């Protein structure tokens, strides 16, 4: 613990550029928005008792839209503290409400969403940074907040979001035949209902694919202990991105794979991000903007434009000092230049008023749609009138000792803010983070004792099932439930033969049969037996391991088919007063050893009759055969 304490102190004492942290915020928020969009589209499938027929007690569309909005604000870094808190609360409510569709990326969301509330993720590339600039700037002084953050924040997310997850999963994998035989990557990619692509050309390279499986175990074992070391950074980055990129390509869980890849942004050396952004800067501006340096509104406009002027396409000059040096502006009297904002492009063309703003917006790539919108007749006329009104009624306030004599705040950790005589706010933050990190590690170590490796150890010591063992397991399971819900700290026995693949020898698909006898495959499992459009992310986990599964529960299967057929029918305008769906089954093999061309052999297996289901007057009747007996 002393070593950990020293390491944390070292990370807290060092400040580095916060651009990587901001990029993580942006990319992570974009991925989470995709998950929320999917959740919104399938909200009736997930939350209704029977989609569109027996509705959920509340309309989940509204909280999902609120969640989307809060994450959107986080993405742009606007009012970040408030919206990260709202994001966490809404994710707690919504993710906690969908147990049947729960899957492992939800734990990552909860952990990251919790951490975001306490991290300075809006220090760079954010609207919050602009708001602070505007608040503490005036006509004689322009405030530029520090971009630096504590290095600690770059390490806490990889440690809790990847490190302890990897380490925990190793204690499950090393004792499962699928993984110690080197089949950890091959087996899931070789069963049709698990993968949405056919990568047989790689799967047929026995030693290559086995090496990937063994490499995964080694990588997960060492990651926690080396990811923060400079000499290991690029090795960890390359291997980690390849492995998670493989998950993205192979399996229909894109938001999980992308979330993991996103965390690797924080492992990339910060100099990489700084140099990449520097390369995007244009040395020669294509537009020069002239502003009234004595007008507060004009100065604020200049600051706002400069904040978004990442490619330096826009240069700034004052009317008072520079305008008369420009030939194109010499014939314009100073009063007109002061009233109407002017600009000159690199071809010498002069723009004023709303046309200047259109030119500015067209040089900032993400504002180009707004520039195009402002050019539309009617909208252009309205915008011109609004601009004229604001320009004529702006207030000119000269800077005096009263409104310019303040000291801007420290836009960082509040090092200088004293809470007690000898204790600063920074001291409290550091102590709090230390306590949280130690607690999180201890909780995860406790959860590791639930793993199959420790199960074997307890069996060998002949203590499994004893009263002490049972009491310990009950207590720690209770703690684990709380930490999984609130912090995303849980067990990670994903993609193992013991709970996912052993004797999983059947694929189930559903087909709609219309009155003319025409058949249409529902976008759940396609004709190859592989995942279709409906089962990505949480839906894939629900259909593949809960509705279906290693051992079929006929009641759960029937309820699942009812749910999916009701949802699909409503989305496709199929009347459930009288509708019939055929259930098809493909019997496949559950492999124990590597076999060449195994995936193609399973895809080639024929579909057999698995019974049917009917809807009569919105009432569901199941006539599904016993799948295990087929």
Secondary structure, DSSP 4 states (H G I P E B T S, - for coil): -HHHHHHHHHHHH-EEESHHHHHHHHHHHHHHHHHHHHHHHTHHHHHSSBTTTB--SS-HHHHHHHHHHHHHHHHHTSSHHHHHHHHHHHHHHHHTT-GGG--THHHHHHHHHHHHTTS-TTSSSSHHHHHHHHHT--SS-------EEETHHHHHHHIIIIIHHHHHHHHHHTTSHHHHTT-TTHHHHTSGGGBSS--HHHHT-HHHHHHHHHHHHHHHHHHHHHTTSGGGHHHHHHHHHHHHHHHHHHBS-HHHHHHHHHHGGGTS-HHHHHHHHHHT--SS-SEEEEE-TT-HHHHHHHHHHHHH-TT--EEEEEHHHHGGGSGGGTTS-HHHHHHS-EEEETT--EEETHHHHHHHHHTSGGGHHHHHHHTSTTHHHHHHHHHHHHHHH-------HHHH--PPPP-SS-TT-EEETTEEHHHHHHHHHHHHHHHHHHHHHHHHTTSHHHHHHHHHTT-TTSHHHHHHHHHHHHHHHHHHHHH-------S-IIIIITT--EEEEEEEE-TTS-EEE-TTB-TTS-B-TT-STHHHHHIIIIIS-SS--HHHHHHHHHHHHHHHHHHTT--TTEEEEEEEEEE----SS--TTHHHHHHTSPEEEEEEEEEETTEEEEEE--GGG-
